[in-house]
Amino acid sequence: MKRSGTATLPLHYGKVPPWLYERMALLGRSIVEVMLADYGKNEVLRRLADSFWFQSFGAVMGMDWHSSGITTSVMGALKRSINPNSKELGIYICGGKGRFSKETPNELLVIADKTGLNGNDLVRASKLSAKVDNTAIQDGYQLYLHNFILSDEGNWAVVQQGMNDTDGTARRYHWHSENMESFVDEPHKGIQGINRGNILNLTAHEAKESRKGILEISHTNSEKIMQDFANLILPAHHDVRASDVDLKKLGTLLYMTRENQPENFEELLLLKGVGPRTLQSLALVSEVIHGSPSRFRDPARFSFANGGKDGHPFPVPINVYDETINILQKGIEKSKLGNSDKLQSINKLHTIISEAEKNFTPDFDINEVIEEERQNSWRFGGKTVFGDAVQPSKPKPIQLSLF
């Protein structure tokens, strides 16, 4: 089976402001729609089960790049925007935070009745994935969020999160039903985190006899066929630093969208007229949609698409955010009518920038980039939870070099 990874994050409280939440729902649905069209339902589930991709996905949507709040907010926004269109998309999202997590079994049974899937099996999968991470593995984290995402083909993913009040961190757990073998016999290849001494692990092979009296499932002689286990541990600092991002990837993106805008690329003619700041956002959104797994090892880089609600690395540029959503949605609608040129252009944007990375040598100060974004934030309708961005003194230009 696949228990795909964990993410250990600083524990953050607070609410997402309505102006951002509404946009997260729209952008999230648009990204999922493009992935469904290009890669299919199981790839959407596979991405959600990737802890690094999930964090990058949340960052590109304007959430704080490192906080535990990404999990709750992203899944809440997706559930709100995906479920009204589930019959068309073939993707359903159940559960949520607190009391909403307890509604998961009932929601799954309703979906099973509509789709003809085996509701009892789905409910069992939901309960067991939660039991393993909350009870069978006692690592100091108590679950408070459980989302079960499934397709109308019966495949599923789980995104759930636990809290550790002692050290002020949260841990997110990801599951994927692909190649399902066993929930309880060595499902984890490894869990990375702070060493807390001996822990209770009822999923160890040696605990087979103990498990029989705890979990009401039949024993199977499963083999370990898990993929490499991915662990994401993010720092406590809120600001984005050079050590948090791949400077070569970020530098190429900034150069190609600001200094050498791809207006002359034949493949990108349909994006002509789009400003450099929107190209920057579109390029990172394109990478979330089309990028390979290796490109999500620095989730902080994706916060350079639409900033963060707390102002790190800079305020959310509302005008850019709305233009990005508008371009994606127009491309999706045209694609449904048989004209996929605009969506293909967005894909080309990511491809061109990725190719340019091969010859790029970073030659810029990330702090100057962040400062320039903040200086110009008022131009783009910048917002944070603290209020609107105001016009400062003259913005400071930066110089980026491509060799």
Number of C-alpha atoms within 10 A of each C-alpha: 21 26 27 27 26 27 25 25 22 22 19 15 9 7 11 19 11 9 12 21 19 14 18 26 21 21 25 22 23 22 20 20 21 21 19 18 13 14 13 15 22 22 14 23 22 20 20 24 26 27 27 24 24 21 28 27 28 27 26 30 30 31 31 25 31 28 24 26 21 24 24 20 20 22 27 21 20 19 23 16 20 24 17 11 13 16 13 9 19 17 25 22 26 25 27 24 19 12 12 14 18 16 14 21 21 14 17 26 19 11 22 19 11 11 16 12 17 14 20 13 13 22 18 13 19 23 15 19 24 21 16 18 22 19 17 20 16 15 22 18 20 17 23 18 23 31 26 27 24 25 21 19 13 17 18 27 29 26 28 27 26 23 22 16 12 8 10 12 19 25 25 24 25 25 24 26 21 16 10 15 18 19 20 25 21 20 23 20 16 14 14 14 14 9 8 8 6 8 11 12 18 22 21 16 13 12 15 14 10 11 19 12 9 10 15 9 14 7 13 11 8 15 12 15 13 18 13 13 17 18 20 21 16 19 13 13 10 15 16 20 14 12 10 15 17 17 19 15 20 19 22 24 26 22 21 22 22 17 14 13 17 20 15 10 13 9 18 19 14 15 17 12 9 15 14 19 19 22 26 25 25 28 27 25 27 22 23 23 24 19 17 10 12 9 17 22 17 21 25 28 25 27 27 26 25 30 34 26 25 20 22 22 26 29 28 32 29 23 16 24 27 15 17 22 21 15 18 24 20 14 22 21 13 15 17 11 9 9 13 14 16 21 24 16 20 25 21 18 26 21 16 17 21 17 11 16 18 12 10 16 16 18 14 14 14 18 13 14 21 17 17 17 24 25 20 22 24 19 16 18 17 26 24 23 17 10 12 14 22 15 13 11 8 9 14 12 12 12 11 18 14 16 9
